[in-house]
């Protein structure tokens, strides 16, 4: 799941952006001040959405610091549409600059374009309820920092869920996702067994559900 850090002090705008982007499968974290944004840069993220007008300073400082620390993709969102500010933001390392007000579809398109250009269309890991972390690069799963041993088929099943967070997946979709590379078919009854095993390994007793059954439709990966 692609993680987006949103720096926006307007609560109404932030709520709208978070809702719209979460519906598209992005994981959102929002902060509203310069100080909190600088602190949040220490946490993993795949893209930064940055407002320039913050109550305790300029978002340009966040842009400057983010570029010093690494190569995090940055899109500036600002009510300032003058050429001087736009050029300054891009010169500081922003990948794109969108003037407010903007259409959410335009923003979604710009986000995907920046991620494609930067090779970051997918996050390096996914965070699930109950302290479960899936490292997509190392193919490792942990729960509260402890390794979780999954079989190849269980891991492929988990990847099918992680690729569609919060969406209902039918049994046929999941079966297609865990089809054996050598052509060995995983049947419908076996799928139920694998889902049960995966739940047993990921979900702690008394902890939050991670894989929910949607009666008559399939299964859904719960997201935080």
N, C-alpha and C positions, 0 to 999 in steps of 0.2 A: 504494500500500500504506500503510495507516494505521500510523504509527510510535508505539509506546508506550514510554515511559520508566518502568521499574519500579524503585522504591526499596524494597528488601527485604533485611534482613540475614540472614534464615534461608535458608540455601542450599537446603535440601530444598523449602521452600515456593516459593522462586524458580524452581527447576528445573521443578516441577510447573506453575506458572503459565505460564512461558515456553513449555513444550511444548504445553499446552492452547490457549493463545492463538495460537501460531504455526500450529497445525493449523486454526485458523479464519481464517488469512490475515493476521494482524497481524504487523508487524515489531517484535521485542522488543529492548530494550537494558536491561540490569540493572546497577544499582550497589547497594552495600550500606552506605555510610556517608553521613553528613551532608555531609562535605567533597566527596566524589565527586558527590553529588547536586547540590550547588550549582554545581559545575563543569559537570555534564552539562546544566544548564538553559541553557547558552550554545549548545547544539546544537539543531537543529530537532527538534521532536516534535509529535505531534498530540494526545496525552493523557498525563497523569501518573498512575500508580498509586503511592500513597504510604503506606508503613508509618510509624507515628508513633514507634515505639521503635527508635532507631538507637544503635549502640555509642558514638558520639561526640556525641550530642545528640538533639534532638527533631525529628521530621519536620514539626512545625508551622512550624519556621523555613524549611524547604523550601517549604511552602505559602505562607508570607508572601512569600518572595523571588520565587517564581513569579508571584504576583499582582502584585508590583511591576513585574516585567519585561514583563508582557503578559496575554493573555487565554487562556492555556493551560488546557484543561479538566482538572480534578483530581478524582480519586476516592480518598478515604482508605480504606485497609485497616488495621484495627487490632483488637487483642485487647481494647482498652478499649471497653466498651460502655455506660459511664455517660453519662448525659444531658449532664453538664457538658462533658466532652471532645468529645462529638459536636457540641454547639452551638458550642463554641469553634472547631472545625475548619470548620464551615459558615460561621460569621461571618468567618473569615479568608479565605473565598473558594472553599472546596471546593464542587464541584458535587454530590457525593454522598458518603455515609459508609457503609461496609459493615463490620459487626463480624465478627471471626473467631470460630469457623470459619464458612466460607460454602461454598455449592455453586458449582462452576465455572460451571454454566449460568446461575446467578443473576448472577454477575459478568459473563459475556459479555452477558447481556441489559441489565444496567445500563450497560455500556460503550457499547453501541449506542444506548441511549436518550440518554445524555449527548451523544454525537457528533451524534445527530439534532437535539437541542435547540440545540446550539451550531453547527450547520451544518458539522460537520467529519467527516462520514461517510467522506470520501475524503481521502487525503493530498494535499498540493500537489505532491509529487514522489515518484518511486520510485528506489531505489538497487539496481543490479544488479551481479553479479560483474564483475571487470575494470575497476572504476572508471567504469562507465556510469551516468549520471544522466539520468532522464527528468523534465523539468519539465512537469507536467500542466496548469499554468495557461497557460504560454507556448507549449506544444507544441514545446519545444526538447529536443534530445538531445545530450549531451556524453559523451566518453570521455576520462578523465584531464584534464578541463577543456577539451578541444578539441571544437568543434562537429562533430556528425555529421549530414550532409545526408541526409534521408530523403524519398522521394516520399510523396504523400498516402496511397497504398495501403500502403506499407511502414509508415508511422506508424500507420495504423488496425490493421494486423496486430500491431504492437508493443503497442498499447493493449489488444487482445484478450488478449494474454499477460499484461500487467501487471495486468489486472483479475482474473486467476486464477493468482497466483503459486504455483508448486509443484504445480499441478494438471495432469493430462493432458487436453489438448483434442483432440478428434477433428478430422479434416479438415473435416467438415461444420460443426462449430461455428466453426472459423476462417473458413470460406468465408462463413458467415452474418455474421460480424463485419466482413468487409471488402467486403460487397456494396456496389456503387456506389450513391450517393444518387440517381443518375439512372436506376437500373434496369439498368445494364450489368453483366452477370454475369461474375464472375471464376471461371474453371473450375478443375477439380482439378489439371490439369497446370500451370496458371499459378501456383497456390498454391505448388507445389514450387519454382518459380523465385523467388517472392517470399521464401520462407523462406530459401533459399540466399543471396539478396542481403542480407537482413537480417542473417544470420549474418556475412557478409563485412564488413559495415559496423560491427557491434557487437563482434565477437570479435577481439581482437588476436592476431596469430600467436604461438603458444606460450602464449597466455593461457587463462584458464578458459572452459569452454563456457557459453553463456548460454541457448541454445535446444537442448534435447536431443530426439532422436528416440526415441520409445517404439515399438518395432517392433510393427506390427499394430494400434496404437491411435491414434497421433497424435504430438503434440509437447508438451513441457513447458518452461515457463520456470524456469530454475534460480534459486534465491534464495540470498543470503549467509547 
